[in-house]
Amino acid sequence: MAFADNLKQMRKKKGISQEELAQLLNVSRQAVSKWEQGIGYPEVEKLLILSSQLNVSLDSLMADEIINNNTSQDNHCSGRILISSYDGKSIVNCYKILSSHMFKTKDNEPKYALFGVDGNSFWGEHTTVLGWYDNEENIKKEIQEIMIAMKNCESSYELKYAVKTRRHLWRIKIKE
């Protein structure tokens, strides 16, 4: 799901019309319609206002993929799953998973990131990098398996397709 779909879904979830959202952002309804059709993107300042008005993180708005388990009433699941981060320093009690757009990186650097969202705070949703991926196929497989684990009410999941990484100054590189 891209920005356009995320915006439309979140706007509808809040019960706000395109016209009402346009008024909040001081833009035309046609601008909001174009964003929801994937024809364009709002300016950065409008993205910040969108994030605030819809009470969602920018990650949630801009992510390619959003997995949100809202079936907890149907199958008595908690709607959350524990996932350990790529560096083993965090265990995230995720209720939602986000994937990044492809990063423009060097050959030995990961191209995608997977984020776990553990809840809302005063400052918005808190996200943690769960894993780094060298190709789109692997991150999609990981997302599918996490979705299955969440549907099956599993309490934890171990990343299977993330690449091993190491920090090198300000960059993250794939371990060789």
Secondary structure, DSSP 8 states (H G I E B T S, - for coil): --HHHHHHHHHHHTT--HHHHHHHHTS-HHHHHHHHHTS----HHHHHHHHHHHT--HHHHH-SEEEE---HHHH---S-EEEE-TTSS-EEEESEEEE-------TTS-SEEEEEEEEEETTEEEEEEEEEESSHHHHHHHHHHHHHHHHTT-SEE--SS---EEEETTEEEE--
